[in-house]
Amino acid sequence: MSSSRHIAVLAFPFGSHAGPLLSLVRQIAKAVPDVIFSFMTTARSSGIIFSQDYNGGPHNIKPYNVDDGLPDGYVPSGNPVEPVELFVKAAPENFTKAVEKVEAETGLKIGCLISDAFFWFAGDMAEKMTVPWVALWTAAPRSVLVHVDTDAIRQALQATNESGKEDQKLDFLPEFSAFQKSDLPEGVDVVGRPESPFEDLLHKMGNKLPQANAVAINSFKELDPEIGKQLNARLKKFLNVGPFTLTSPSSIKPDEHGCLEWLNKHEPNSVVYVSFGSVITPPPHEISALADALEESEFPFLWSFRGNVEEFLPKGFIEKTSGKGKLVPWAPQVQVLEHESVGAFLTHCGWNSISESMRGGVPMICRPFFGDQKLNMRTVEAVWGIGVGVEGGVITKNGAIKAMQQIFLGEGKKMRERLGVLKKLALEAVQPNGSTTRDFSTLVEIINQL
């Protein structure tokens, strides 16, 4: 393909980050077929996201591997954060080298950088290269706002902490009256202690994003309009180009474990679906407590369980619950959440899972663990009214039973009605004249100005 326009895409290779960025780039690549996209991430991440189903995608995207930052002979310590921190430390230099290499190989200068929003240094790279920088925030609007406002939040917390309260209300922030300091992502409220490497990355990101030519987000304007107004005031261009579950739905994978066939045998809104995503495994005592709750409750369940069943689950659990429960190592989550028999979703509150739950219209039971998940949980519960947090923030037998009863025997109907409204708004946003479609057109205009 002959083209004089060339864009480098810098992807964060951990968690659910590189996939959504590739989804967006695929959409852009279809809209501007004469532009070449060099998609840069680690070999491991690239192998996962550029899967066999990519053959039907646009052919103006080429993957390039970036060094993972691990030293020669690296032996994992068992700390899951360590590879992330080593990658982050080496990333600025490694991506700079990758850009230079791809320019030399193709003979084409990079005319724009598109990056995961985490990569604050992409702003410095773009500045030196005198090219535009577009950042993608893969999570919710409220979470990126608190990162952009980190310094102001820290000052306000210090000023209002005279009483020494362990948890402070965030009512000094517009639209945050239902939130507390403990809902903030780790590091936003850092006072009197050094930042960890990842907290430092997020702090620098928050300070750098206002310089980006555009910040795109996997959401839609009507979901959180007041938060959107605040972001519009802080960023040069804030573009809602999601939800990706509707704009670029993932390909349907085979239901190898018969989840949908099993769900077909149950009444509408009767099953609790349990999944904590691809990264998190709750601590053993919480898994045990959840198993006890599922065994004791009257609700059928489908549990997508990562890890060794025999090691983590109480002895005899599978046999005792075989009449009403199903455990699988993987489930086709989007299809499961769209199945009429699923009435509640026990989730870690990652943004992709929340978006898929909205698409399926399923109320959530939230057990957040880290990052933006607590903020998401409070938004789901207190702002949108489409789910509940587990009592005390951790799973106990009684707390899990109470949360299931709250949805199945109490507020579930109202939650589903609210979810129906949000889903309708999302579907309208992705129509030809919808807000997401207009924002995506603006993003394409930025690319076309190269």
C-alpha positions, 0 to 999 in steps of 0.5 A: 500500500502506498501512503505518505501518512503514517500514525504510530499507536502506543498501546499499554500491554496489561489488563483490558487496555490494548484490545479497546485501543485496537478496536478504536484504531480499526474503526479509524483505519476503515475511515481513512484507508490511505493512512498506515497505522503502526500498532506498537505493544509487547510481543505477548500483548500483540499475540493476544489481540491480533488473533485469527479473527483479525483477517477480516479487519483493515489491512492498513494496520501493522503490529510492531513489538516493543521491548517489555522492559524485563531484564535478561534472565528475569525470574517472576517474583510472584508480585503481579505489579512488578512486570508492569512497573518494569515496563512503565520504567522502560517505556518512554525510551523503548517506544521512542526507539520503536518509533525511530525504527518503524520510520527507518523501516517504512521510510515514512515519518510519523505524522501523529501519535495515538496512545493509551492515556496512561502514556503521558510521555507520548505528549513529550514525544509528540511535542518533540516530533511536532505532531498531534497527540491523541490519547484514549482513556479506556475507562469511565469519564468520572475516573479520568476527571479525578486524575486530571484534578488530582492536585486540586483534590489533594489540596482540598483533602488536606484543607478539610482534614483538620478533624482527622477523619479517616474517610472524607466526603468529596462534596467539595467536587461538583457531582461527587456528593455521594463519594468518599475519599476511599472511593478514589483510585490509589494514589489520587489522595497521596498525602505525606507519602511517596508515590509508587511508580504506577501512581507517579505515572497516573499523576503525570498523566493527569497533568499531561492530558490537557495538552493532548490534541484530543482525549477519546473515551470508551463511553457515550455523552449521555451517560454522565453529561455533567462530568463530560462538561467538566472534562470539556472545560479541562481538555482541548477536545474531549470525545466520547467514541463508545461504548465499544460494545456497540461501536465495535463489538467483539467477534462471537467465540464458541460457547465451548462449555455450554453456558447458553444451553444451560441458561436456556433451562432457567426462568427469566431474571433468575440466574446470578452470573459470577465473573471477576474478569481476566486479571483478578482472583479474589482472596481464598476466604472470599471465594470460600464465603461466596461458595457458601452463599451460593450453596445456601441461597435459592438462586441458580448460578453460572460462575466463570472461575479462574484458577484451580477449582479443587484448591480454592473451593470448599470440598464437595461444593460442586457436587452439592450445587450441581442441581442449580449451579454451573462452574466453567473456566470461561464464559462468552460474557457478552452473550451470557449477559444478554441472555434473558435468564441472567438477573444479576452480575457479580463483578469486579466493576471493571469498565468493560464489564460494566459496559457489557452489563449495561448492554445486557440490561443486567443489575450488578453486585459489585466487589471492586478491588483496585484502580478505578473499580471503587469509583465505578462501584459507587457510580453504579450504586449511588449515581445510576442506581443499577447495582449494589456494592457488597456489604463492607466492601468484601465478600462474606456469606451473609453479605453476598446473600443479602446482595442477591436478595436485594436484586432478585427479591427487591430492587432488581425491577427498578434497576432493569428499568434504569438500565433500559433507559441507559441502553436506549441512550447508548443505542441512540448515541451510535446511530448515524446522527448520534453523539458518539458518531459525531465525536468519532467524525471529529476524531477522524477530522483530526487524523485527516488534517495530517 
